[in-house]
């Protein structure tokens, strides 16, 4: 987890979920109609998934907004799916027309499940995802799906992403990162670059 550097323009945002609220950080790009929603990226008020921070700032320089979401009840799948859908609704209400969902580990299954609900969601990326809750990958098409998994993941086997890939219809892509563990931190720059380029390809019509 990384503290959020003050020089980055992340603004706290309240997301209403049913009769409750959760928080998110918004990295807005001027004139943007495309956004990345990274589910579960925000752990505490000032702590963020390090790869989410890198990708959000790279996307901002390319005109893509990012929303980094904190769950109300981390690791409770139905509640986290509802949080993510509420955050997607928030972006849609803000007139974002093309949205990509991103999640790591448990959150991979969250975004796969949440991604089927909205036409505005055009792409879903799951990093080192679990299979539980991800069988809905079969209903994501025509949305693009990216799966990334480290070959040395001892927490969730790379087979998990292979299984999800087998459930999904095209367009879909599976990338293995040689030597990477569950957190993918050994190859953070490589994974961030792969993810950023894929997101731009799916969110920006000029890429």
C-alpha positions in Angstrom: 0.0 0.0 0.0 1.2 3.5 -0.8 0.4 6.8 0.7 -1.1 9.2 -1.8 1.4 11.9 -2.7 -0.1 15.3 -2.3 1.0 16.5 -5.7 -1.5 14.2 -7.4 -5.0 15.6 -7.9 -7.1 13.0 -6.2 -10.4 14.3 -4.8 -12.4 12.4 -2.2 -15.8 11.3 -3.5 -18.8 9.9 -1.7 -20.5 6.9 -3.3 -24.1 6.1 -2.1 -24.8 2.4 -1.9 -28.4 1.7 -1.0 -28.9 3.4 2.4 -25.2 3.6 3.2 -22.1 5.4 1.8 -18.5 4.5 0.9 -15.6 6.6 -0.3 -13.6 6.8 -3.4 -10.8 9.0 -4.9 -11.4 10.7 -8.2 -8.5 11.6 -10.5 -10.3 13.7 -13.1 -8.9 14.4 -16.6 -10.3 17.6 -18.1 -12.8 17.0 -20.9 -12.8 13.3 -20.3 -15.8 11.1 -21.2 -13.9 7.8 -20.4 -13.1 6.5 -17.0 -11.3 3.6 -15.2 -13.0 2.3 -12.0 -10.5 0.3 -9.9 -12.6 -1.6 -7.3 -11.0 -2.1 -3.9 -8.0 0.2 -4.7 -8.5 2.3 -1.7 -7.7 0.6 1.6 -7.7 3.4 4.1 -8.3 7.2 3.7 -4.7 7.7 2.5 -3.6 4.3 1.3 -4.0 3.1 -2.2 -3.0 0.0 -4.3 0.4 1.1 -5.7 -0.4 -0.1 -9.2 -3.7 1.7 -9.2 -1.8 4.9 -8.4 0.6 4.4 -11.3 -2.1 3.5 -13.8 -4.5 6.4 -12.7 -1.8 9.0 -13.2 -0.7 7.5 -16.6 -4.3 7.5 -17.7 -4.9 11.1 -16.6 -2.0 12.3 -18.9 -3.9 10.6 -21.7 -7.3 12.2 -20.9 -8.9 9.3 -19.0 -10.4 9.8 -15.5 -10.0 7.3 -12.7 -12.1 6.4 -9.7 -10.5 4.4 -7.0 -13.0 2.7 -4.8 -13.0 1.6 -1.1 -15.4 -1.2 -0.1 -17.7 -0.9 2.8 -17.2 -4.5 3.7 -13.9 -5.8 2.3 -14.0 -9.5 1.2 -17.8 -9.7 1.3 -18.5 -10.5 -2.4 -22.2 -9.4 -2.7 -21.6 -6.1 -0.9 -18.4 -5.4 -2.9 -20.3 -6.0 -6.1 -23.0 -3.6 -5.1 -20.3 -1.0 -4.1 -18.7 -1.4 -7.5 -22.0 -1.1 -9.4 -22.9 2.0 -7.3 -19.6 3.6 -8.3 -20.2 2.7 -12.0 -23.6 4.4 -11.7 -22.0 7.4 -10.2 -19.7 7.7 -13.2 -22.6 7.2 -15.6 -24.5 9.9 -13.9 -21.4 12.2 -14.3 -21.8 11.6 -18.1 -18.9 9.2 -18.6 -19.8 7.1 -21.7 -17.0 4.5 -21.7 -16.0 2.8 -18.4 -13.4 0.1 -17.7 -13.5 -1.9 -14.4 -10.2 -3.1 -12.8 -9.7 -5.4 -9.8 -7.0 -7.5 -8.2 -7.4 -10.9 -6.5 -10.8 -10.9 -4.8 -11.7 -7.8 -6.7 -11.1 -9.5 -10.0 -14.2 -11.6 -9.4 -16.0 -8.4 -8.2 -15.4 -6.5 -11.4 -16.2 -9.5 -13.6 -19.6 -9.9 -11.8 -20.3 -6.1 -11.7 -19.3 -5.6 -15.3 -22.2 -7.3 -16.9 -24.8 -4.8 -15.7 -24.1 -1.6 -17.7 -23.7 -0.9 -21.4 -21.3 1.9 -20.6 -18.8 -0.7 -19.2 -16.8 -1.6 -22.3 -13.9 -3.4 -20.7 -13.0 -5.4 -17.6 -9.5 -6.3 -16.3 -8.9 -8.9 -13.6 -5.4 -9.2 -12.1 -4.5 -12.5 -10.3 -8.2 -13.2 -9.9 -10.0 -15.8 -7.9 -12.5 -18.0 -9.6 -15.2 -17.8 -7.0 -17.8 -15.2 -8.2 -16.2 -15.0 -11.7 -18.3 -17.5 -13.6 -20.2 -14.5 -15.0 -17.2 -14.0 -17.2 -19.3 -15.9 -19.7 -21.7 -13.0 -19.9 -19.2 -10.1 -20.3 -19.1 -10.2 -24.1 -19.1 -8.0 -26.2 -17.0 -6.2 -23.4 -13.3 -6.8 -23.6 -11.7 -8.9 -20.9 -8.1 -8.9 -19.8 -6.7 -11.4 -17.4 -3.2 -11.0 -15.9 -1.6 -13.6 -13.6 1.9 -14.2 -12.2 3.4 -17.6 -12.9 4.7 -17.8 -9.3 1.4 -17.0 -7.6 1.1 -19.4 -4.7 -2.0 -17.8 -3.2 -4.2 -18.1 -6.3 -2.9 -20.5 -9.0 -2.5 -19.2 -12.5 -5.0 -21.9 -13.3 -7.7 -19.5 -11.9 -7.2 -17.1 -14.8 -7.0 -20.0 -17.2 -10.4 -21.2 -15.9 -11.9 -17.7 -16.2 -10.5 -17.4 -19.7 -12.2 -20.6 -20.7 -15.6 -19.3 -19.4 -15.3 -16.0 -21.2 -16.2 -15.3 -24.8 -14.2 -13.1 -27.2 -12.9 -10.5 -27.0 -10.6 -11.8 -24.3 -6.9 -11.8 -23.5 -4.8 -13.8 -21.0 -1.3 -12.6 -20.1 1.1 -14.5 -17.8 3.9 -12.6 -16.1 6.9 -14.8 -15.7 8.3 -14.9 -12.2 5.6 -12.7 -10.6 3.9 -13.6 -7.4 0.3 -12.9 -6.3 0.8 -9.2 -5.9 2.6 -8.8 -9.2 5.0 -6.4 -7.4 8.1 -7.9 -8.9 7.0 -6.7 -12.3 4.9 -3.7 -11.3 6.2 -1.4 -14.1 5.6 -4.1 -16.8 2.1 -4.9 -15.5 1.2 -1.2 -15.2 2.3 -0.6 -18.7 0.4 -3.6 -20.1 -2.7 -2.5 -18.3 -2.5 1.1 -19.2 -2.1 0.4 -22.9 -4.9 -2.1 -22.9 -7.2 0.4 -21.1 -6.4 3.2 -23.5 -7.1 0.9 -26.5 -10.5 0.1 -25.1 -11.4 3.5 -23.6 -10.0 5.9 -26.2 -11.4 5.7 -29.7 -8.2 7.2 -31.1 -6.0 4.4 -29.8 
